[in-house]
Amino acid sequence: MNQLGPRHAADRLYDRVRHLVPEMEWATFLDDIRAIEALKQQRNAIILAHNYQTPEIFHCVADIRGDSLALAREAQEASADVIVMAGVHFMAETAKMLNPDSTVLIPDMHAGCSLADSITAADVRLLRERHPGVPVVTYVNTSAEVKAESDICCTSGNARRVVESLGTDQVIMIPDEFLARNIEAETGIKMITWPGHCEVHERFTPQEITRMRDENPGVVVLAHPECPPEVVAVSDFSGSTAMMSDYVQAHDGGKVLLVTECSMSDNLALLHPKIDFVRPCNMCPHMKRITLSGLRHALETMTHEVTIDPTLAARGRRAVERMLAI
């Protein structure tokens, strides 16, 4: 198998993460990184990595990085033969729906999501029966089956824009109850909710934020809208991971607390060394199922391929494309 190239090529990659990854740990990554880079060329493959991936994946082997909205847009436009999702299963399904001609791989089929697991297509149909005529806005953190039952999808980055585009005073917004309540507070539009929660963000409390403010005078608190409304209320800013990144870039200095999955702070710290990141570490066990060795194995064996029934995919794709058109 071809190697990554001259020694200095690997050194350049290490320069991106040396402030977080010790040299001894980096040495254990090198073989997989070199193999992944060779396999990407061989397969005409790209790796899409969510902001919650660990630095050696996010900064060293990923070709496209971002939040769910950014990855969906890039998947739709990708010309690669193979798309490998360094994220969770619903993201791989979304990529397949938007780019049906590419082979989409997920390194670990158990990389799931508590939100996606919280609701089924039958649940959506029941909500429609109970609230006839009310539009259904479905968070992208859902299965293809649930998306197929929806009118339009949203992400945490565009949820307000999607909801307001419907021109109605009431919306069924599923499955993230906290995201729906936070958007209701921003827009004044009545939300019919579902009791789904992100197992990472639901653990944050306002008491924890208050304690961290006391321990870190002057800290700016940025909260993800999947957090409980009480946490968003005591934060300085609320937004998607992409919006958090933009905020940090615009205020490049001081002390920042990111109330979200802990790898986000690691990845931003490498890009913004002037910022002192306070790091409460709630880790997503599903995101962390994606590893360098898993990515290598996926490309070597072309597993695990994500497939969706064409009729179901067409219905789900319609809801996602309506979102992307806004």
Sequence and secondary structure as in RCSB ss.txt:
>XXXX:A:sequence
MNQLGPRHAADRLYDRVRHLVPEMEWATFLDDIRAIEALKQQRNAIILAHNYQTPEIFHCVADIRGDSLALAREA
QEASADVIVMAGVHFMAETAKMLNPDSTVLIPDMHAGCSLADSITAADVRLLRERHPGVPVVTYVNTSAEVKAES
DICCTSGNARRVVESLGTDQVIMIPDEFLARNIEAETGIKMITWPGHCEVHERFTPQEITRMRDENPGVVVLAHP
ECPPEVVAVSDFSGSTAMMSDYVQAHDGGKVLLVTECSMSDNLALLHPKIDFVRPCNMCPHMKRITLSGLRHALE
TMTHEVTIDPTLAARGRRAVERMLAI
>XXXX:A:secstr
   S SHHHHHHHHHHHTTTS HHHHHHHHHHHHHHHHHHHHHTEEEEEETTS HHHHTTT SEEE HHHHHHHH
HH   SEEEEES HHHHHHHHHH TTSEEE S TT   HHHHT  HHHHHHHHHHSTT  EEEESSS HHHHHT 
SEEE TTTHHHHHHHT  SEEEEESBHHHHHHHHHHH  EEE   B  TTGGG  HHHHHHHHHHSTT EEEE T
TS HHHHHTSSEE  HHHHHHHHHHT SEEEEEESBTHHHHHHHHH TTEEEE   B  TTGGG  HHHHHHHHH
HT  B    HHHHHHHHHHHHHHHT 
